Amino acid sequence: MIRTELETARLKLRLFTPDDVRVMYNLSTDPEVMKYADTPVRDIEEAKKRLEQGPLADYKNYGYGRFAVELKETGEVIGFCGIKYLPEIDLAEVGYRYLKKHWGRGIGTEAAEVCVSFARDDLKIEKLIALIMPENVASIRVAEKLGMTKGPLIHIYGLDALQYEMML
């Protein structure tokens, strides 16, 4: 059985639940947080739809997906990180997004490292990618700290993205 929870020194990564709609809303409304991601959501109903069609559907369809990331110290959900299967290109991606007040503290790398181990050890994934907008310097740094190397520029979801990649 695939693990439903991961831990690091500071973080607990757990499956999203329908009760996390407010978290998804907060993560998906800040224009700075969304600058290199999806378009911001307009309301709580749209956030609910993204939660249902994103992580909750991925758990059902693939057995894994993005985790909600909680600070152990407070229990606050501060973002997400995890492995998402991309059927469009038949590859798994490590992805992450955090509330702005938690940027610059190494949380992105800390959570992504445990997710890379999860992809290798539990999911038996052989090649892992990160799709990153070329201007997103912070995410590029995280990918490089994970040991990923710059691959091709690809056009996906109507955008051009760098495909960082690693063999596991």
For each residue, the residues with C-beta under 8 A, 3 or more apart:
1:
2: 63 64 122 123
3: 6 118 122
4: 14 15
5: 12 13 14 15 67
6: 3 12 13 67 114 115 118
7: 11 12 13 72 114
8: 11 13 110 111 113 114
9: 110
10: 71 72 73 107 110
11: 7 8 69 70 71 72 107 110 111 114
12: 5 6 7 69 70 72
13: 5 6 7 8 67 68 69 70 81 82 111 114 115
14: 4 5 67 68 70
15: 4 5 55 59 65 67 68
16: 20 23 24 51 55 56 65 66 67 68 80
17: 20
18: 21 48 51 52 56
19:
20: 16 17 23 24 51 68 77
21: 18 24 25 44 47 48 51
22: 25 26 44 47
23: 16 20 26 27 68 77
24: 16 20 21 27 28 41 47 48 50 51
25: 21 22 28 29 41 44 47
26: 22 23 29 30 99
27: 23 24 30 33 79 80 97 98 99
28: 24 25 33 34 38 40 41 46 47 50
29: 25 26 34 40 41 47
30: 26 27 33 34 40 99 100
31: 34 35 40
32: 35 100
33: 27 28 30 37 97 98 99 100
34: 28 29 30 31 37 38 39 40
35: 31 32 136
36: 132 133 135 136 139
37: 33 34 97
38: 28 34 50
39: 34
40: 28 29 30 31 34
41: 24 25 28 29 46 47 50
42: 46
43: 46 47
44: 21 22 25 47 48
45: 48 49
46: 28 41 42 43 49 50
47: 21 22 24 25 28 29 41 43 44 50 51
48: 18 21 24 44 45 51 52
49: 45 46 52 53
50: 24 28 38 41 46 47 53 54
51: 16 18 20 21 24 47 48 54 55 56
52: 18 48 49 56 57
53: 49 50 56 57
54: 50 51 57 58 65 66
55: 15 16 51 58 59 65 66 80 82
56: 16 18 51 52 53 59 60 65
57: 52 53 54 60 61 65
58: 54 55 61 62 64 65 66 84 85
59: 15 55 56 62 63 64 65
60: 56 57
61: 57 58 85
62: 58 59 65 85
63: 2 59
64: 2 58 59 82 83 85 123
65: 15 16 54 55 56 57 58 59 62 82 83 84
66: 16 54 55 58 80 81 82 83 84 95
67: 5 6 13 14 15 16 80 81 82 111 115
68: 13 14 15 16 20 23 77 79 80
69: 11 12 13 77 78 79 80 81 96 98 107 111
70: 11 12 13 14 75 76 77 78
71: 10 11 74 75 76 78
72: 7 10 11 12 75
73: 10
74: 71
75: 70 71 72
76: 70 71
77: 20 23 68 69 70
78: 69 70 71 98 99 102 107
79: 27 68 69 96 97 98 99 102 107 111
80: 16 27 55 66 67 68 69 95 96 97 98
81: 13 66 67 69 94 95 96 97 108 111 112 115
82: 13 55 64 65 66 67 94 95 96 115
83: 64 65 66 92 93 94 115 118 119 123 125 128
84: 58 65 66 92 93 95
85: 58 61 62 64 91 92 93
86: 89 90 91 92 93 131 156
87: 90
88: 156 157
89: 86 154 156
90: 86 87
91: 85 86 127 128 129
92: 83 84 85 86 119 123 125 127 128 129
93: 83 84 85 86 128 129 130 131
94: 81 82 83 112 115 116 119 128 129 130 146
95: 66 80 81 82 84 130 131
96: 69 79 80 81 82 108 111 112 139 142
97: 27 33 37 79 80 81
98: 27 33 69 78 79 80 102 103 107 108
99: 26 27 30 33 78 79 102
100: 30 32 33 103
101:
102: 78 79 98 99 105 107
103: 98 100 108 138
104:
105: 102
106: 109 110
107: 10 11 69 78 79 98 102 110 111
108: 81 96 98 103 111 112 138 139 142
109: 106 112 113 142 145 146
110: 8 9 10 11 106 107 113 114
111: 8 11 13 67 69 79 81 96 107 108 114 115
112: 81 94 96 108 109 115 116 142 146
113: 8 109 110 116 117 146
114: 6 7 8 11 13 110 111 117 118
115: 6 13 67 81 82 83 94 111 112 118 119
116: 94 112 113 119 120 128 146 166 168
117: 113 114 120 121
118: 3 6 83 114 115 121 122 123
119: 83 92 94 115 116 122 123 125 128 168
120: 116 117 123 124 125 128 168
121: 117 118 124
122: 2 3 118 119
123: 2 64 83 92 118 119 120
124: 120 121
125: 83 92 119 120 128 168
126: 167 168
127: 91 92 165 166 167 168
128: 83 91 92 93 94 116 119 120 125 148 165 166 168
129: 91 92 93 94 148 151 163 164 165 166
130: 93 94 95 139 142 143 146 148 163 164 165
131: 86 93 95 154 156 161 162 163 164
132: 36 136 139 140 143 161 162 164
133: 36 136 139 159 160 161 162
134: 153 160 161 162
135: 36
136: 35 36 132 133 139 140
137: 140 141
138: 103 108 141 142
139: 36 96 108 130 132 133 136 142 143
140: 132 136 137 143 144 162 164
141: 137 138 144 145
142: 96 108 109 112 130 138 139 145 146
143: 130 132 139 140 146 148 164
144: 140 141 147 148 164
145: 109 141 142
146: 94 109 112 113 116 130 142 143 166
147: 144 166
148: 128 129 130 143 144 164 165 166
149: 164 165 166
150: 162 164
151: 129 162 163 164 165
152: 162 163
153: 134 160 161 162 163
154: 89 131 160 161 162 163
155: 158 159 160 161
156: 86 88 89 131 159 161
157: 88
158: 155
159: 133 155 156
160: 133 134 153 154 155
161: 131 132 133 134 153 154 155 156
162: 131 132 133 134 140 150 151 152 153 154
163: 129 130 131 151 152 153 154
164: 129 130 131 132 140 143 144 148 149 150 151
165: 127 128 129 130 148 149 151
166: 116 127 128 129 146 147 148 149
167: 126 127
168: 116 119 120 125 126 127 128
